[in-house]
């Protein structure tokens, strides 16, 4: 099932094809098929690889790493931190928007849909790509982390001057797969309210764009500035 889903995005399938021949991926696929018969899973099956479909391998300029998909009804759609239009903006994403406002003067948006970021080259990657409804972390340590570690390493090995945004302890553990001589790694506290505001002031969005411009890449349009409203 998983192999077929990623085959629809040819550049990523070419990059990650070898992973689908490994035992852990077959075990993960079988686990998900069993789970789907007994549990409600998020995101919907066709959206599991949305991060890759919205941001092809050749387009990746920024990697924003999350931990798990949202586990509430209608929230997860395959992009880390993002929710579809019409869904209430979760607390962590609300804090991301507040930092954007203070960092670059972005107006607070009405929607938490970050697909426009992905379409500009931001890979919105969760370390675990599926979850049971209402059970946070329920698909951790089933194989997804091995796959997404391989994704991070593939980007690090085969691309140059990518910005990796690592927020929180869990994301920072992924730094071992990144060659910091070739790429920019920006670390901060998690934007969750549980971090008690430690995320604020990191200015990762302006720093990301400064780095991209320095290396002759188009900056990310994170949103509309307040004066445009």
ROSE-4610 file (N, C-alpha, C; in Angstrom, 1 decimal, always signed):
// ROSE-4610
residu = [X/X/X/X/X/X/X/X/X/X/X/X/X/X/X/X/X/X/X/X/X/X/X/X/X/X/X/X/X/X/X/X/X/X/X/X/X/X/X/X/X/X/X/X/X/X/X/X/X/X/X/X/X/X/X/X/X/X/X/X/X/X/X/X/X/X/X/X/X/X/X/X/X/X/X/X/X/X/X/X/X/X/X/X/X/X/X/X/X/X/X/X/X/X/X/X/X/X/X/X/X/X/X/X/X/X/X/X/X/X/X/X/X/X/X/X/X/X/X/X/X/X/X/X/X/X/X/X/X/X/X/X/X/X/X/X/X/X/X/X/X/X/X/X/X/X/X/X/X/X/X/X/X/X/X/X/X/X/X/X/X/X/X/X/X/X/X/X/X/X/X/X/X/X/X/X/X/X/X/X/X/X/X/X/X/X/X/X/X/X/X/X/X/X/X/X/X/X/X/X/X/X/X/X/X/X/X/X/X/X/X/X/X/X/X/X/X/X/X/X/X/X/X/X/X/X/X/X/X/X/X/X/X/X/X/X/X/X/X/X/X/X/X/X/X/X/X/X/X/X/X/X/X/X/X/X/X/X/X/X/X/X/X/X/X/X/X/X/X/X/X/X/X/X/X/X/X/X/X/X/X/X/X/X/X/X/X/X/X/X/X/X/X/X/X/X/X/X/X/X/X/X/X/X/X/X/X/X/X/X/X/X/X/X/X/X/X/X/X/X/X/X/X/X/X/X/X/X/X/X/X/X/X/X/X/X/X/X/X/X/X/X/X/X/X/X/X/X/X/X/X/X/X/X/X/X/X/X/X/X/X/X/X/X/X/X/X/X/X/X/X/X/X/X/X/X/X/X/X/X/X/X/X/X/X/X/X/X/X/X/X/X/X/X/X/X/X/X/X/X/X/X/X/X/X/X/X/X/X/X/X/X/X/X/X/X/X/X/X/X/X/X/X/X/X/X/X/X/X/X/X/X/X/X/X/X/X/X/X/X/X/X/X/X/X/X/X/X/X/X/X/X/X/X/X/X/X/X/X/X/X/X/X/X/X/X/X/X/X/X/X/X/X/X/X/X/X/X/X/X/X/X/X/X/X/X/X/X/X/X/X/X/X/X/X/X/X/X/X/X/X/X/X/X/X/X/X/X/X/X/X/X/X/X/X/X/X/X/X/X/X/X/X/X/X/X/X/X/X/X/X/X/X/X/X/X/X/X/X/X/X/X/X/X/X/X/X/X/X/X/X/X/X/X/X/X/X/X/X/X/X/X/X/X/X/X/X/X/X/X/X/X/X/X/X/X/X/X/X/X/X/X/X/X/X/X/X/X/X/X/X/X/X/X/X/X/X/X/X/X/X/X/X/X/X/X/X/X/X/X/X/X/X/X/X/X/X/X/X/X/X/X/X/X/X/X/X/X/X/X/X/X/X/X/X/X/X/X/X/X/X/X/X/X/X/X/X/X/X/X/X/X/X/X/X/X/X/X/X/X/X/X/X/X/X/X/X/X/X/X/X/X/X/X/X/X/X/X/X/X/X/X/X/X/X/X/X]
num = [1/1/1/2/2/2/3/3/3/4/4/4/5/5/5/6/6/6/7/7/7/8/8/8/9/9/9/10/10/10/11/11/11/12/12/12/13/13/13/14/14/14/15/15/15/16/16/16/17/17/17/18/18/18/19/19/19/20/20/20/21/21/21/22/22/22/23/23/23/24/24/24/25/25/25/26/26/26/27/27/27/28/28/28/29/29/29/30/30/30/31/31/31/32/32/32/33/33/33/34/34/34/35/35/35/36/36/36/37/37/37/38/38/38/39/39/39/40/40/40/41/41/41/42/42/42/43/43/43/44/44/44/45/45/45/46/46/46/47/47/47/48/48/48/49/49/49/50/50/50/51/51/51/52/52/52/53/53/53/54/54/54/55/55/55/56/56/56/57/57/57/58/58/58/59/59/59/60/60/60/61/61/61/62/62/62/63/63/63/64/64/64/65/65/65/66/66/66/67/67/67/68/68/68/69/69/69/70/70/70/71/71/71/72/72/72/73/73/73/74/74/74/75/75/75/76/76/76/77/77/77/78/78/78/79/79/79/80/80/80/81/81/81/82/82/82/83/83/83/84/84/84/85/85/85/86/86/86/87/87/87/88/88/88/89/89/89/90/90/90/91/91/91/92/92/92/93/93/93/94/94/94/95/95/95/96/96/96/97/97/97/98/98/98/99/99/99/100/100/100/101/101/101/102/102/102/103/103/103/104/104/104/105/105/105/106/106/106/107/107/107/108/108/108/109/109/109/110/110/110/111/111/111/112/112/112/113/113/113/114/114/114/115/115/115/116/116/116/117/117/117/118/118/118/119/119/119/120/120/120/121/121/121/122/122/122/123/123/123/124/124/124/125/125/125/126/126/126/127/127/127/128/128/128/129/129/129/130/130/130/131/131/131/132/132/132/133/133/133/134/134/134/135/135/135/136/136/136/137/137/137/138/138/138/139/139/139/140/140/140/141/141/141/142/142/142/143/143/143/144/144/144/145/145/145/146/146/146/147/147/147/148/148/148/149/149/149/150/150/150/151/151/151/152/152/152/153/153/153/154/154/154/155/155/155/156/156/156/157/157/157/158/158/158/159/159/159/160/160/160/161/161/161/162/162/162/163/163/163/164/164/164/165/165/165/166/166/166/167/167/167/168/168/168/169/169/169/170/170/170/171/171/171/172/172/172/173/173/173/174/174/174/175/175/175/176/176/176/177/177/177/178/178/178/179/179/179/180/180/180/181/181/181/182/182/182/183/183/183/184/184/184/185/185/185/186/186/186/187/187/187/188/188/188/189/189/189/190/190/190/191/191/191/192/192/192/193/193/193/194/194/194/195/195/195/196/196/196/197/197/197/198/198/198/199/199/199/200/200/200/201/201/201/202/202/202/203/203/203/204/204/204/205/205/205/206/206/206/207/207/207/208/208/208/209/209/209/210/210/210/211/211/211/212/212/212/213/213/213/214/214/214/215/215/215/216/216/216/217/217/217/218/218/218/219/219/219/220/220/220/221/221/221/222/222/222/223/223/223/224/224/224/225/225/225/226/226/226/227/227/227/228/228/228/229/229/229]
x = [+0.8/+0.0/+0.9/+1.8/+2.7/+3.5/+4.0/+4.8/+4.0/+2.8/+1.9/+1.6/+1.4/+1.0/+2.1/+3.4/+4.5/+4.9/+4.6/+4.9/+4.2/+3.2/+2.5/+3.3/+4.3/+5.2/+6.6/+6.9/+8.0/+9.3/+9.6/+10.9/+11.2/+10.3/+10.5/+10.6/+9.8/+9.8/+11.2/+11.7/+13.1/+14.1/+14.0/+14.9/+14.8/+13.6/+13.4/+13.1/+13.1/+12.7/+13.3/+14.6/+15.3/+14.7/+14.2/+13.6/+12.4/+11.7/+10.5/+10.9/+12.1/+12.6/+13.1/+13.1/+13.6/+12.5/+13.0/+12.0/+11.1/+11.7/+11.0/+9.8/+9.9/+8.9/+7.7/+8.1/+7.0/+6.3/+7.0/+6.4/+5.4/+5.9/+5.1/+3.8/+4.0/+2.8/+1.8/+2.3/+1.4/+0.7/+1.4/+0.9/-0.3/+0.0/-1.0/-2.3/-2.1/-3.3/-4.1/-3.5/-4.2/-4.9/-4.2/-4.7/-6.0/-5.9/-7.0/-8.3/-8.1/-9.3/-10.0/-9.3/-9.8/-9.9/-9.2/-9.1/-9.3/-9.7/-9.8/-8.4/-7.8/-6.4/-6.4/-5.4/-5.2/-3.7/-3.5/-4.5/-5.1/-6.1/-6.7/-5.6/-5.8/-4.8/-4.2/-5.0/-4.4/-3.6/-3.6/-2.9/-1.6/-1.3/-0.2/+1.1/+1.3/+2.5/+2.3/+1.4/+1.1/+2.4/+3.2/+4.4/+5.2/+5.3/+6.1/+5.4/+4.1/+3.3/+3.3/+3.2/+3.2/+4.6/+5.7/+7.0/+7.9/+8.1/+8.9/+10.4/+11.1/+12.5/+13.3/+13.2/+14.1/+13.8/+12.6/+12.1/+12.5/+13.0/+13.1/+14.2/+13.8/+14.8/+14.8/+13.7/+13.6/+12.9/+13.3/+12.7/+12.2/+10.9/+10.3/+9.8/+10.5/+10.2/+9.2/+8.1/+7.2/+7.3/+6.5/+6.6/+5.6/+4.3/+3.2/+2.1/+1.3/+0.1/-0.8/-1.6/-2.7/-3.7/-4.2/-5.1/-6.5/-6.9/-8.3/-9.0/-10.3/-11.1/-10.9/-10.5/-10.4/-9.1/-8.2/-7.0/-5.9/-5.5/-4.3/-4.5/-3.6/-3.7/-2.4/-1.4/-0.2/+0.9/+0.7/+1.7/+2.0/+3.2/+3.5/+3.0/+2.4/+1.9/+0.6/+0.3/-0.7/-2.1/-3.2/-4.5/-5.3/-6.3/-7.0/-7.8/-8.1/-9.0/-10.3/-10.7/-11.9/-11.8/-10.6/-10.3/-9.6/-10.0/-9.5/-8.0/-7.3/-5.8/-5.3/-4.5/-4.1/-3.1/-2.9/-2.1/-0.7/+0.0/+1.4/+1.5/+0.5/+0.5/+0.2/-0.7/-1.0/+0.3/+1.1/+2.4/+3.4/+3.4/+4.2/+3.8/+2.5/+2.0/+2.4/+2.3/+2.7/+4.2/+5.0/+6.4/+6.6/+5.9/+6.0/+5.6/+4.6/+4.2/+5.3/+5.9/+6.9/+8.2/+8.5/+9.8/+9.7/+8.7/+8.7/+7.4/+6.6/+5.5/+4.3/+4.2/+3.1/+1.8/+0.8/-0.6/-1.0/-1.7/-2.2/-3.3/-3.1/-4.0/-5.2/-6.3/-7.5/-7.5/-6.6/-6.5/-5.1/-5.1/-3.9/-3.4/-3.8/-3.4/-2.0/-1.0/+0.4/+0.8/-0.2/+0.2/+0.9/+0.7/+1.4/+2.9/+3.2/+4.7/+5.3/+4.5/+5.0/+5.3/+4.4/+4.5/+5.6/+6.2/+7.4/+8.7/+8.6/+9.9/+10.1/+9.0/+9.2/+8.6/+9.5/+9.0/+8.5/+7.2/+6.5/+6.4/+7.5/+7.6/+7.4/+6.5/+6.4/+7.3/+7.9/+8.7/+7.9/+6.7/+5.7/+4.6/+4.2/+3.3/+1.8/+1.6/+0.2/+0.0/-1.3/-1.7/-3.1/-3.4/-4.8/-5.5/-6.8/-7.7/-7.6/-7.4/-7.4/-6.3/-5.3/-4.2/-2.9/-2.4/-1.1/+0.0/+0.9/+2.1/+1.8/+0.6/+0.2/+0.9/+1.5/+2.2/+3.7/+4.2/+5.6/+6.3/+7.5/+8.4/+7.8/+7.1/+6.6/+7.3/+8.3/+9.0/+9.1/+8.1/+8.1/+9.3/+9.8/+11.0/+12.2/+12.3/+13.4/+13.3/+12.1/+11.9/+12.2/+11.7/+11.9/+13.3/+14.0/+15.5/+16.2/+15.7/+16.3/+16.0/+14.8/+14.5/+15.4/+15.6/+16.5/+17.9/+18.4/+19.7/+19.9/+18.8/+18.9/+18.9/+18.2/+18.2/+19.6/+20.1/+21.4/+22.5/+22.5/+23.5/+23.5/+22.3/+22.1/+21.8/+21.5/+21.2/+22.2/+22.1/+23.0/+22.2/+22.7/+22.2/+20.7/+20.3/+18.9/+18.9/+17.8/+17.6/+16.7/+17.2/+16.5/+16.1/+14.8/+14.2/+13.8/+14.6/+14.4/+13.9/+12.6/+12.0/+11.6/+12.2/+11.9/+12.9/+12.9/+13.9/+13.8/+12.6/+12.4/+13.0/+12.8/+13.3/+14.8/+15.3/+16.8/+17.6/+16.9/+17.6/+17.9/+17.2/+17.4/+18.7/+19.3/+20.5/+21.6/+21.6/+22.7/+22.7/+21.6/+21.5/+21.8/+22.2/+22.3/+23.8/+24.3/+25.7/+25.7/+26.1/+26.0/+27.1/+28.0/+28.9/+28.3/+27.2/+26.5/+25.2/+24.7/+23.3/+23.2/+22.2/+21.9/+20.9/+21.3/+20.4/+20.1/+18.8/+18.3/+17.5/+17.9/+17.2/+16.5/+15.4/+14.6/+13.8/+13.2/+12.2/+11.0/+10.2/+8.9/+7.9/+7.2/+6.2/+5.0/+4.9/+3.8/+3.7/+2.5/+2.3/+3.1/+3.3/+4.0/+5.4/+6.0/+7.3/+7.4/+6.2/+6.1/+6.8/+6.6/+7.1/+8.5/+9.2/+10.7/+10.9/+9.9/+10.0/+10.1/+9.5/+9.4/+10.7/+10.9/+12.2/+13.3/+12.9/+14.0/+14.3/+13.3/+13.4/+13.9/+13.4/+13.8/+13.4/+12.3/+11.7/+12.5/+12.9/+13.8/+15.2/+15.7/+17.0/+17.0/+15.9/+15.8/+15.9/+15.1/+15.1/+16.4/+17.1/+18.4/+19.4/+19.3/+20.2/+19.9/+18.6/+18.2/+18.7/+18.5/+18.9/+20.4/+21.1/+22.6/+23.1/+22.3/+22.7/+21.9/+21.5/+20.8/+19.6/+18.8/+17.5/+16.4/+15.2/+14.1/+13.7/+13.4/+13.0/+11.5/+11.1/+9.8/+8.9/+7.7/+6.7/+5.8/+6.1/+5.5/+4.0/+3.7/+2.3/+2.3/+1.1/+0.9/+1.3/+2.0/+2.4/+1.2/+1.3/+0.1/-0.3/+0.6/+0.3/-0.5/-0.5/-1.2/-2.7/-3.1/-4.5/-5.3]
y = [-1.2/+0.0/+1.3/+1.3/+2.5/+2.8/+1.7/+1.9/+2.5/+2.0/+2.5/+4.0/+4.3/+5.7/+6.7/+6.3/+7.2/+7.2/+6.1/+6.0/+7.2/+7.7/+8.8/+10.1/+10.2/+11.3/+10.8/+10.9/+10.1/+10.5/+11.8/+12.2/+11.6/+11.6/+11.1/+9.5/+8.9/+7.5/+7.0/+7.8/+7.5/+7.6/+8.6/+8.9/+7.8/+7.3/+6.5/+5.0/+4.7/+3.4/+2.2/+2.4/+1.3/+1.0/+2.0/+1.7/+0.8/+0.7/-0.1/-1.6/-1.9/-3.3/-3.8/-3.0/-3.4/-4.0/-4.9/-5.6/-4.7/-3.6/-2.8/-2.2/-1.8/-1.2/-2.2/-3.4/-4.5/-4.7/-4.7/-4.8/-3.6/-2.4/-1.2/-1.3/-1.7/-1.8/-2.7/-3.9/-4.9/-4.4/-3.7/-3.1/-2.1/-1.3/-0.3/-0.9/-2.0/-2.7/-3.3/-3.9/-4.4/-3.3/-2.3/-1.1/-0.6/-0.4/+0.2/-0.6/-1.9/-2.8/-2.6/-2.1/-2.1/-0.6/+0.3/+1.6/+2.7/+3.9/+5.0/+5.7/+5.8/+6.3/+7.7/+8.5/+9.8/+9.9/+10.7/+11.3/+10.2/+10.6/+9.6/+9.0/+7.8/+7.0/+7.8/+8.4/+9.1/+10.4/+10.8/+12.0/+11.7/+10.4/+10.0/+10.7/+10.7/+11.2/+12.6/+13.4/+14.7/+15.6/+15.5/+16.3/+16.2/+14.9/+14.7/+15.1/+14.9/+15.3/+16.8/+17.5/+19.0/+19.6/+18.8/+19.4/+18.3/+18.2/+17.2/+17.3/+16.2/+16.1/+17.3/+17.5/+18.5/+19.9/+20.1/+21.5/+21.8/+20.8/+21.0/+22.1/+23.1/+24.1/+24.2/+23.8/+23.9/+22.6/+22.1/+20.9/+21.4/+21.3/+21.6/+20.3/+19.9/+18.5/+18.6/+17.8/+17.6/+16.2/+15.9/+14.6/+13.6/+13.9/+13.1/+13.9/+13.2/+13.9/+14.3/+15.3/+15.6/+14.4/+14.1/+12.9/+13.2/+14.5/+14.9/+14.8/+14.7/+14.5/+15.7/+15.4/+16.4/+17.2/+17.0/+17.9/+17.5/+16.2/+15.8/+15.7/+16.3/+16.1/+15.9/+15.3/+14.9/+15.9/+17.1/+18.2/+18.5/+18.5/+18.8/+20.2/+20.2/+21.5/+22.0/+21.6/+22.1/+21.5/+22.2/+21.7/+22.2/+21.5/+22.0/+23.2/+23.9/+25.1/+24.7/+25.7/+25.4/+24.7/+24.3/+23.6/+24.6/+24.6/+25.5/+25.3/+26.5/+26.5/+25.9/+24.9/+24.3/+25.2/+25.0/+25.9/+26.1/+25.0/+25.1/+25.9/+25.7/+26.5/+27.9/+28.2/+29.6/+30.3/+29.6/+30.1/+30.4/+29.5/+29.7/+31.0/+31.2/+32.4/+33.6/+33.5/+34.7/+35.0/+34.0/+34.3/+34.9/+34.4/+35.0/+36.5/+36.8/+38.2/+39.1/+38.6/+39.4/+39.4/+38.3/+38.2/+39.0/+38.8/+39.4/+40.3/+40.5/+41.3/+40.7/+39.3/+38.7/+38.8/+39.1/+39.1/+37.7/+37.7/+36.4/+35.9/+34.7/+34.2/+33.6/+33.4/+32.8/+31.3/+30.8/+29.4/+28.8/+27.6/+26.9/+26.0/+26.2/+25.3/+25.9/+25.0/+25.5/+24.9/+24.5/+23.9/+24.9/+26.2/+27.2/+27.2/+26.9/+26.8/+25.6/+24.5/+23.2/+23.4/+24.1/+24.4/+25.3/+25.9/+26.8/+26.1/+24.8/+24.1/+23.8/+23.9/+23.6/+22.2/+21.2/+19.9/+19.8/+19.7/+19.7/+18.2/+17.7/+16.3/+15.9/+15.1/+14.5/+13.2/+13.0/+11.8/+10.5/+10.6/+9.5/+10.0/+9.2/+9.8/+9.3/+8.5/+8.1/+8.0/+8.0/+7.9/+7.4/+6.7/+6.4/+7.6/+7.6/+8.7/+8.8/+10.0/+10.4/+9.7/+9.1/+8.4/+8.9/+10.0/+10.6/+9.6/+9.6/+8.7/+7.2/+6.9/+5.5/+4.7/+5.4/+4.7/+5.0/+5.4/+5.6/+4.2/+4.1/+2.9/+1.7/+2.0/+0.9/+0.9/+1.8/+1.8/+3.2/+4.0/+5.3/+6.1/+6.1/+6.9/+6.5/+5.2/+4.7/+5.2/+5.3/+5.8/+7.3/+8.1/+9.5/+9.9/+9.1/+9.3/+9.2/+8.2/+8.0/+9.1/+9.7/+10.9/+12.0/+12.3/+13.4/+13.2/+12.0/+11.7/+11.8/+11.4/+11.5/+13.0/+13.8/+15.3/+15.8/+15.4/+15.9/+15.5/+14.3/+13.7/+14.3/+14.4/+14.7/+16.1/+17.0/+18.4/+19.3/+20.5/+21.5/+22.7/+23.3/+24.6/+24.5/+23.4/+23.3/+23.8/+24.4/+24.8/+23.8/+23.3/+22.3/+23.0/+23.0/+23.7/+22.6/+22.6/+21.5/+22.2/+21.9/+22.5/+21.5/+21.6/+20.7/+19.5/+18.9/+17.8/+16.7/+16.3/+15.2/+15.5/+16.7/+17.1/+17.2/+17.7/+17.9/+16.6/+15.5/+14.2/+13.8/+14.4/+14.1/+14.7/+15.6/+16.3/+15.4/+14.2/+13.3/+12.9/+13.0/+12.6/+13.8/+15.0/+16.2/+16.6/+16.8/+17.3/+18.8/+19.3/+20.8/+21.6/+20.9/+21.6/+22.0/+21.3/+21.6/+22.4/+22.4/+22.9/+23.7/+24.5/+25.3/+24.6/+24.3/+23.7/+24.8/+25.1/+26.1/+25.3/+25.5/+24.8/+25.7/+25.3/+26.1/+25.2/+25.8/+25.0/+24.7/+23.8/+23.5/+24.6/+24.9/+26.0/+25.6/+24.4/+24.1/+25.0/+25.3/+26.1/+25.5/+24.2/+23.5/+24.0/+24.6/+25.2/+26.5/+27.1/+28.3/+29.5/+29.6/+30.7/+30.7/+29.5/+29.5/+29.5/+29.2/+29.2/+30.7/+31.6/+33.0/+33.7/+34.4/+35.1/+34.3/+33.1/+32.4/+33.0/+33.7/+34.4/+33.4/+32.2/+31.2/+31.6/+32.3/+32.6/+33.6/+34.7/+35.6/+35.1/+34.2/+33.6/+32.6/+31.9/+31.0/+31.7/+32.8/+33.5/+34.2/+34.7/+35.3/+34.3/+33.1/+32.0/+31.6/+31.5/+31.1/+32.2/+33.5/+34.6/+34.6/+34.4/+34.3/+33.3/+32.2/+31.1/+31.1/+32.3/+32.4/+31.6/+31.4/+30.7/+31.7/+31.5/+32.3/+32.1/+33.2/+33.1/+32.6/+32.1/+31.6/+32.8/+32.9/+33.8/+33.2/+33.5/+32.8/+33.3/+34.4/+34.9/+36.4/+36.9/+38.3/+39.3/+40.3/+41.3/+42.1/+42.6/+43.2/+44.5/+45.2/+46.4/+46.1/+44.8/+44.5/+44.2/+44.2/+44.0/+45.3]
z = [+0.0/+0.0/+0.0/+0.9/+1.0/-0.2/-0.8/-2.0/-3.1/-3.3/-4.3/-4.1/-2.9/-2.6/-2.9/-2.6/-2.9/-4.4/-5.1/-6.5/-7.3/-6.7/-7.4/-7.5/-6.6/-6.7/-7.1/-8.4/-9.0/-8.5/-8.2/-7.7/-6.4/-5.5/-4.1/-4.2/-5.0/-5.1/-5.6/-6.6/-7.1/-6.0/-5.2/-4.1/-3.0/-2.7/-1.6/-1.9/-3.2/-3.6/-2.9/-2.5/-1.9/-0.5/+0.2/+1.5/+1.4/+0.3/+0.2/+0.0/-0.2/-0.3/+1.0/+2.0/+3.3/+4.2/+5.1/+6.0/+6.8/+7.4/+8.3/+7.6/+6.3/+5.5/+5.3/+5.0/+4.8/+6.1/+7.2/+8.5/+8.9/+8.5/+8.7/+7.9/+6.6/+5.7/+6.3/+6.8/+7.3/+8.6/+9.4/+10.6/+10.3/+9.3/+9.0/+8.4/+7.6/+7.1/+8.2/+9.2/+10.4/+11.2/+11.4/+12.2/+11.5/+10.2/+9.4/+9.5/+9.7/+9.9/+11.2/+12.2/+13.6/+14.1/+13.6/+14.1/+13.1/+13.5/+12.6/+12.6/+11.5/+11.4/+10.7/+11.1/+10.5/+10.0/+8.9/+8.0/+7.2/+6.4/+5.4/+4.5/+4.1/+3.4/+2.3/+1.5/+0.3/+0.6/+1.9/+2.3/+3.1/+3.3/+4.2/+3.7/+2.4/+1.8/+1.2/+1.7/+1.2/+1.3/+2.3/+2.4/+1.2/+0.6/-0.5/-1.8/-1.9/-3.1/-3.3/-2.2/-2.3/-2.5/-2.1/-2.2/-2.8/-4.1/-4.8/-4.3/-4.4/-4.0/-4.5/-5.8/-6.4/-5.9/-5.3/-4.9/-3.4/-2.7/-1.2/-0.9/-0.2/+0.3/+1.8/+2.4/+3.9/+4.4/+5.5/+6.1/+7.5/+7.7/+9.0/+9.6/+10.7/+11.2/+12.4/+12.3/+13.4/+13.9/+14.9/+15.5/+15.0/+15.3/+14.9/+14.2/+13.4/+12.9/+14.0/+13.8/+14.8/+14.8/+16.0/+16.2/+16.3/+16.2/+16.2/+14.9/+14.9/+13.7/+12.7/+11.5/+10.4/+10.5/+11.4/+11.6/+10.7/+10.7/+9.9/+8.5/+7.7/+6.2/+5.6/+6.4/+5.8/+5.8/+6.4/+6.5/+7.9/+8.4/+9.8/+10.2/+11.3/+12.0/+11.2/+10.1/+9.2/+9.5/+9.3/+9.3/+8.1/+7.6/+6.4/+6.7/+5.6/+5.8/+6.5/+7.4/+8.1/+9.4/+9.7/+11.0/+12.0/+13.2/+14.2/+14.3/+14.4/+14.4/+15.7/+15.8/+17.0/+17.7/+19.0/+19.8/+19.3/+19.0/+18.5/+17.2/+16.3/+15.1/+15.3/+16.3/+16.7/+17.2/+17.9/+18.4/+17.2/+16.3/+15.1/+14.4/+14.2/+13.6/+14.4/+15.7/+16.5/+16.4/+16.2/+16.0/+14.6/+13.6/+12.3/+12.3/+13.1/+13.2/+13.8/+14.9/+15.5/+14.7/+14.0/+13.3/+12.0/+11.2/+9.8/+9.6/+10.6/+10.4/+9.7/+9.8/+9.0/+9.8/+9.1/+9.6/+10.1/+11.2/+11.7/+10.8/+10.2/+9.2/+9.8/+9.0/+9.5/+9.3/+8.5/+8.2/+8.6/+9.1/+9.4/+8.4/+7.1/+6.0/+5.5/+5.6/+5.3/+3.9/+3.1/+1.8/+0.9/+1.1/+0.3/+0.6/+1.8/+2.2/+1.5/+1.5/+0.9/-0.6/-1.2/-2.7/-3.0/-2.1/-2.3/-1.9/-1.5/-1.2/+0.3/+1.1/+2.5/+2.7/+3.1/+3.3/+4.8/+4.9/+6.2/+6.7/+7.3/+7.5/+9.0/+9.2/+10.6/+10.6/+11.8/+12.0/+11.9/+12.3/+12.2/+11.4/+10.3/+9.3/+9.5/+10.5/+10.8/+12.3/+12.7/+14.1/+14.2/+15.3/+15.7/+16.1/+15.8/+16.3/+17.8/+18.2/+19.7/+20.5/+19.9/+20.6/+20.1/+20.7/+20.3/+20.5/+19.5/+19.5/+19.3/+18.9/+18.9/+17.7/+16.8/+15.7/+15.7/+16.9/+17.0/+17.2/+16.7/+16.9/+16.1/+15.0/+14.2/+12.8/+12.6/+11.4/+10.7/+11.0/+10.3/+10.6/+11.9/+12.2/+11.3/+11.1/+10.2/+8.8/+8.3/+7.0/+6.9/+7.9/+7.8/+8.2/+9.0/+9.1/+7.8/+7.0/+5.7/+4.7/+4.9/+4.1/+4.4/+5.7/+6.1/+5.6/+5.8/+5.3/+3.8/+3.1/+1.6/+1.2/+1.8/+1.5/+1.9/+3.0/+3.5/+2.5/+2.1/+1.2/-0.2/-0.8/-2.2/-2.6/-1.6/-1.8/-1.1/-1.5/-0.8/-0.3/+0.8/+1.3/+1.6/+2.3/+2.8/+4.2/+4.6/+6.0/+6.7/+7.8/+8.7/+9.9/+10.2/+11.3/+12.3/+13.5/+14.5/+15.7/+16.0/+17.2/+18.2/+19.4/+20.5/+20.5/+21.6/+21.9/+20.9/+20.5/+19.6/+18.2/+17.7/+16.4/+16.4/+17.5/+17.6/+17.5/+17.9/+17.8/+16.4/+15.4/+14.0/+13.5/+14.2/+13.7/+13.3/+13.9/+13.5/+12.1/+11.4/+10.0/+9.0/+9.6/+8.8/+8.7/+7.6/+7.4/+7.6/+8.7/+9.0/+8.2/+7.6/+6.7/+5.4/+5.0/+3.7/+3.9/+5.1/+5.4/+6.6/+6.7/+7.9/+8.8/+10.1/+11.1/+12.1/+12.2/+13.2/+14.3/+15.5/+16.6/+17.5/+18.1/+19.0/+19.9/+20.9/+21.7/+20.8/+21.2/+20.5/+20.7/+19.6/+19.7/+20.6/+21.2/+22.0/+23.2/+23.7/+24.9/+26.1/+26.1/+27.2/+27.4/+26.3/+26.4/+27.0/+27.4/+28.1/+27.5/+26.2/+25.4/+25.0/+25.3/+24.9/+23.4/+22.6/+21.2/+20.7/+21.4/+20.9/+20.8/+19.8/+19.6/+18.8/+18.4/+17.6/+16.2/+15.7/+14.4/+13.3/+13.3/+12.3/+10.9/+10.8/+9.5/+8.7/+9.4/+8.7/+8.5/+9.4/+9.3/+8.1/+8.0/+6.8/+5.5/+5.4/+4.1/+3.8/+4.9/+4.7/+4.1/+4.6/+4.2/+2.7/+2.4/+1.0/+0.1/+0.4/-0.5/-0.6/+0.5/+0.4/-0.6/-0.7/-1.6/-2.9/-3.3/-4.6/-4.8/-3.7/-3.8/-3.4/-4.0/-3.7/-2.3/-1.5/-0.2/-0.1/+1.1/+1.3/+1.6/+0.9/+1.3/+2.4/+3.6/+4.7/+4.9/+4.4/+4.5/+4.1/+4.3/+3.9/+5.1/+4.7/+5.8/+6.3/+7.5/+8.1/+7.3/+6.7/+5.9/+4.7/+4.2/+3.0/+3.2/+4.5/+4.8/+4.9]
